[in-house]
Structures are given as C-alpha cells and as structure tokens.
C-alpha cells in the first residue's frame, strides 16, 4: 500500500485544547491553562505538515473568538483552510480540557451544538479532489447531520477522483444518538475505505462483539480494503493487508499523558506511506510519532518535525513484535 504523493484533504474538526499548567496539575486545582489547537482532524493535519506533507481541512468553525483562534492556529501550522467555513448562531467550537498526567487522568470535552457538525454536502462539493493524493477523515464527522451526509458525499467524490480513502475510526460514544446508529454508520464508512485505523475496542465495536475486533479488521481487508491497522495499546499493533499480517511492538517512552497517540500515529503512518516506506516501516513511524507526542504537553504543538522523528528512530531500536 503506497500513496502517490503527500497532499492530503482532511474532513473533520478543529477546536481548542486547554491544558492545566504546569504539567501534572489537576483541572480542579488549576489557575493557569495552556491553549493550543485541538480536534482530531486538525491534529492529524499538523502531524502531516510537520513531516513535510501538505494538508487542507474541510470543516466548520464557530463565528466567534474560539473559532478565530482555531483559524489562527491552522495558519500557524500551515494547514490550508480555504474550505473551512465560519457558522453563526448557537454553534460552538469543540473544547477539550485535558490533563498532562497519567495517574487519575481527566479529559473533559465540550461538544454540545458543535460547529463542525454544520458541515454540509455543499462544503465537500466545493473541493477539487484531483489536487490531492488521499482523503482522510475521522469517525467523529459521521456522528450527526448534516456532517454525516456531507462526509459520505465527500467519500463519493474522492473515490470518483481516484483518491484512496483513509479512515480513523475514532469512536466517541458521547457524540452519537445511540451505539446501534454508530455501528451501522461505521460499517458503511469502513466498507468504502482503503485504509482503516483503530484500536481493539473500536474494531470490536464495529464488529458488534468486543472479542471479534481483529476478525472485523480481517473482514474489511478481505472485502477490498488495502490496509487495516488493529492497535492494541502496549501490546503493539497487527496490520492486516491482502498479502498477510504484520505484528509490531511499541517504542518505550515516559508518557506525560495518554492522549494524542491516535492522531500522531495516523500522521506518521500516512506520511510514511506517502514517502514510499514499506507498510511495516510506515506503521513503526506512526508508533514512534505517537511515543513522542504522549511524552510532551499538548497534541498539535507536540507533533515532532521530520528531523526530530528521524533522530528518535535512529536512537531507538525496532521494538520487538507484540
């Protein structure tokens, strides 16, 4: 599985993350906070741009100070926002308050009336998909209308333009009306995609049985996907391809927080596929990216540059297979 280039169009949200400062502080005891760009799709875009690729975001932000903060942050990281639309009314940007601590970690996420769910089919129809090498999205975009219909329309247009579809399952129960609706929508989305990335719980959820997650990943590849990465936390990952399965371990790290690993993994993985790395090496690059991000404050600002990632990979041996 290789990508023809490193120009990505990403459908999904940009928001604001608050981190109690200094690291280790509990939210309820904090008097200072560090603010940075948030939102899984925006974070993936940052990871790609820092590794030398290009990323344009398709989403909506609130027409207020928080929305403008997100726009300024996208500009800072070089993420294209020609297809980011500001919406008024009661829509609000997502906000996450995330602790930089492992023990008793708390993340509080505000998603009521989320602005990114206001994305429509017209937003995705304005994109020139021929200008890109792949489309990436995270599962959150499918949780509500009109974003769900818009995202599926984006899938159709990207497929028609010959783009591979890359899907981060990213299941967040609080965004969905019910688990049944989520499972049905995820199955429909997964069946359309070429690359599907998720953890054991997320694949198990798609399968309707948490003990059958790996079977679901294998089933998706058997039905036409080129790659499914089944992540198992500390146990590493199993990557399923039509040619066989690849087991990889994780890089040891002194984690500061449990969040950010998924977005950084995706960024490292797709950057590796775009650079022509073998699948195993691309997965390991994603794992290294994740190991670096969980050891730093923030998610977007924690994403390593190409030089930092290359240095990390030089200094760390290939982790043993899980």
C-alpha positions in Angstrom: 0.0 0.0 0.0 1.6 3.2 -1.2 0.3 6.7 -1.8 1.2 8.6 -4.9 2.1 11.7 -3.0 1.8 13.7 0.2 -1.1 16.1 -0.5 -4.0 15.3 1.8 -7.5 16.7 2.1 -8.9 16.0 5.6 -12.6 16.2 6.6 -13.2 16.9 10.3 -13.0 19.2 13.2 -10.6 21.9 14.5 -11.1 23.1 18.1 -9.3 24.4 21.2 -7.5 22.3 23.8 -6.8 23.6 27.3 -4.1 22.0 29.4 -3.8 22.8 33.1 -0.4 24.3 33.7 2.2 23.3 34.9 2.1 19.6 33.7 0.7 17.3 36.4 -1.8 19.8 37.7 -5.4 18.5 38.3 -8.0 20.5 36.4 -10.0 21.3 39.6 -6.8 22.8 41.2 -5.6 24.7 38.1 -5.3 28.5 38.0 -3.4 28.6 34.6 -4.1 26.9 31.3 -2.1 26.4 28.2 -4.2 26.7 25.0 -3.5 25.1 21.6 -5.1 23.7 18.5 -7.3 20.7 19.1 -9.6 18.4 17.1 -8.5 15.0 15.8 -8.6 16.0 12.1 -6.7 19.2 12.7 -4.1 17.4 14.8 -3.6 14.8 12.0 -3.1 17.7 9.6 -0.4 19.2 11.9 1.4 15.9 12.1 1.4 15.6 8.3 2.6 19.2 7.7 5.4 18.9 10.3 6.6 15.8 8.5 6.9 17.6 5.2 3.4 16.9 3.6 0.6 19.3 2.9 -2.9 19.2 4.4 -6.1 21.1 3.7 -9.0 20.9 6.1 -12.8 20.8 5.3 -14.9 21.7 8.3 -16.9 24.5 10.0 -15.9 26.6 13.0 -17.9 29.0 15.1 -18.0 32.6 14.1 -16.6 33.8 17.4 -13.3 34.2 19.2 -12.8 30.5 19.7 -13.4 29.8 16.0 -10.9 32.5 15.1 -8.4 31.0 17.5 -8.7 27.7 15.6 -8.3 29.5 12.2 -5.2 31.3 13.5 -3.7 28.0 14.7 -4.4 26.4 11.3 -2.5 29.2 9.7 0.4 28.9 12.2 0.9 25.2 11.3 0.4 25.7 7.5 -2.9 23.8 7.2 -5.0 25.1 4.3 -8.3 26.4 5.3 -9.9 27.6 2.0 -12.7 25.0 2.8 -13.2 26.0 6.5 -16.4 27.9 6.8 -17.5 30.0 9.8 -21.0 29.5 11.1 -23.0 31.8 13.3 -26.0 31.2 15.6 -25.6 28.9 18.6 -23.0 26.6 17.0 -19.8 26.4 19.1 -16.3 25.1 18.5 -15.4 22.0 20.4 -13.3 22.5 23.5 -11.3 19.9 25.4 -9.8 20.3 28.8 -7.0 17.7 29.0 -4.6 17.0 31.9 -0.9 16.4 31.3 -0.8 13.4 33.8 -1.2 9.7 33.6 -2.5 8.9 37.1 -6.2 9.6 37.5 -6.1 11.4 34.2 -9.2 13.5 33.3 -10.3 14.8 29.9 -13.4 16.9 29.8 -14.8 17.5 26.3 -17.5 20.0 25.3 -19.3 19.1 22.2 -22.9 20.5 22.6 -24.1 22.1 19.4 -20.7 21.5 17.8 -19.9 23.8 14.9 -18.1 21.1 12.9 -21.4 19.1 12.6 -22.7 22.0 10.5 -20.6 21.0 7.5 -22.8 20.2 4.5 -22.6 18.4 1.2 -22.1 21.8 -0.4 -18.9 22.2 1.6 -17.4 19.0 0.3 -18.6 19.5 -3.2 -16.5 22.7 -3.4 -13.3 20.7 -3.1 -11.1 19.9 -6.2 -10.2 16.3 -5.2 -7.9 16.0 -8.2 -5.5 18.3 -6.4 -4.9 15.7 -3.7 -3.4 12.2 -3.2 -5.7 10.9 -0.5 -8.7 11.8 1.7 -8.5 11.3 5.4 -11.4 11.5 7.9 -12.1 10.5 11.5 -15.3 8.8 12.7 -16.5 11.9 14.5 -17.7 13.5 11.3 -20.4 10.8 10.9 -21.9 11.3 14.4 -24.5 14.0 13.4 -26.3 15.7 10.5 -25.6 17.5 8.2 -22.0 16.5 8.7 -22.7 12.8 8.2 -24.3 13.3 4.8 -21.6 15.7 3.8 -18.8 13.3 4.8 -20.3 10.4 2.8 -20.7 12.8 -0.2 -17.0 13.7 0.2 -16.2 9.9 0.1 -18.1 9.5 -3.1 -16.4 12.5 -4.8 -13.0 11.4 -3.7 -13.5 7.9 -4.9 -14.7 9.2 -8.2 -11.5 11.2 -8.5 -9.4 8.1 -7.8 -8.3 9.0 -4.3 -7.7 6.4 -1.6 -9.9 6.9 1.5 -8.2 6.7 4.9 -10.4 6.3 7.9 -9.5 6.7 11.6 -12.4 5.0 13.5 -12.1 7.4 16.5 -15.3 6.3 18.2 -16.6 8.8 20.8 -19.9 7.5 22.3 -20.9 10.9 23.7 -21.3 12.3 20.1 -23.7 9.6 18.9 -27.5 9.2 19.4 -27.0 5.5 20.0 -24.5 2.7 19.8 -26.6 1.0 17.2 -26.6 4.0 14.8 -22.9 4.4 15.3 -22.2 0.7 14.4 -24.3 0.9 11.3 -22.7 4.1 10.1 -19.2 3.0 10.9 -19.7 -0.3 9.0 -21.0 1.7 5.9 -18.0 4.0 6.1 -15.4 1.3 6.7 -16.7 -0.7 3.7 -15.8 2.3 1.4 -12.3 2.8 2.7 -8.9 1.7 1.6 -7.1 2.2 4.9 -8.8 1.8 8.3 -7.1 2.5 11.6 -8.5 1.9 15.0 -7.8 0.3 18.4 -9.1 -3.1 19.6 -12.1 -1.6 21.3 -13.1 0.4 18.2 -12.8 -2.6 15.8 -14.7 -4.7 18.3 -17.4 -2.1 18.4 -17.7 -2.2 14.6 -17.9 -6.0 14.8 -20.7 -5.8 17.4 -18.6 -8.0 19.7 -15.6 -6.8 21.5 -13.9 -10.2 21.2 -14.1 -10.1 17.4 -12.3 -6.8 16.6 -9.4 -8.5 14.8 -11.9 -10.6 12.8 -13.5 -7.3 11.7 -10.2 -5.8 10.6 -9.5 -9.0 8.6 -13.0 -8.9 7.1 -12.6 -5.3 5.9 -9.4 -6.3 4.1 -11.0 -9.4 2.6 -13.8 -7.2 1.3 -11.4 -4.8 -0.5 -9.5 -2.6 1.9 -5.7 -2.4 1.3 -4.8 -1.9 4.9 -6.3 -2.2 8.4 -4.2 -1.3 11.5 -5.5 -3.0 14.6 -3.9 -1.2 17.6 -3.6 -2.9 20.9 -2.1 -0.3 23.2 1.0 -1.5 25.0 0.8 -4.8 23.0 1.6 -3.1 19.8 -0.4 -3.5 16.6 -1.4 -6.1 14.0 -1.5 -4.7 10.5 -3.7 -6.6 8.1 -3.0 -6.5 4.3 -4.1 -8.6 1.4 -0.6 -10.1 1.4 -0.7 -11.1 5.1 -0.4 -9.8 8.7 2.4 -7.7 10.3 2.9 -7.6 14.0 4.8 -4.6 15.5 5.6 -3.5 19.0 5.6 0.0 20.6 8.5 2.3 21.4 9.2 2.7 25.1 8.6 6.2 26.3 8.0 8.1 29.6 4.4 9.2 28.9 3.2 12.5 30.3 -0.4 11.9 29.2 -2.5 9.2 27.5 -4.0 11.5 24.8 -2.7 12.4 21.3 -1.4 9.0 20.4 -4.0 8.2 17.8 -3.7 11.4 15.8 0.1 11.3 15.8 0.1 7.7 14.8 -2.2 8.4 11.8 0.0 11.4 10.8 3.2 9.3 10.9 1.6 6.3 9.2 0.3 8.3 6.2 3.4 10.3 5.9 5.4 7.1 5.7 3.0 5.6 3.0 3.3 8.9 1.0 7.1 8.6 1.2 7.0 5.1 -0.2 8.0 3.3 3.0 7.1 -0.4 3.3 4.0 -0.9 5.3 5.8 -2.2 8.4 8.2 0.8 8.4 5.2 3.2 8.0 3.4 1.6 10.9 6.6 1.9 13.0 7.0 5.5 12.0 3.4 6.1 13.3 4.2 4.3 16.5 7.4 6.5 17.0 5.3 9.6 16.3 2.8 8.5 19.0 5.5 7.7 21.5 7.0 11.2 21.1 3.6 13.0 21.4 2.4 11.3 24.6 5.7 12.4 26.3 5.0 16.1 25.5 2.5 18.7 26.5 -0.3 19.3 24.1 -1.2 17.4 20.9 -0.7 19.7 17.9 2.4 21.5 19.4 3.8 18.1 20.5 3.9 16.7 17.0 7.5 16.1 16.0 9.3 17.6 13.0 10.8 15.4 10.4 14.3 15.9 11.9 13.0 15.1 15.4 11.3 11.9 14.3 14.3 10.7 12.3 16.5 11.3 15.3 14.1 9.4 17.5 14.1 6.4 15.1 17.9 6.4 14.9 18.2 6.3 18.7 15.6 3.6 19.3 15.8 0.1 18.2 13.0 -1.5 16.2 10.6 -2.7 19.0 10.1 -6.4 19.3 7.0 -7.8 17.7 4.0 -7.9 20.0 
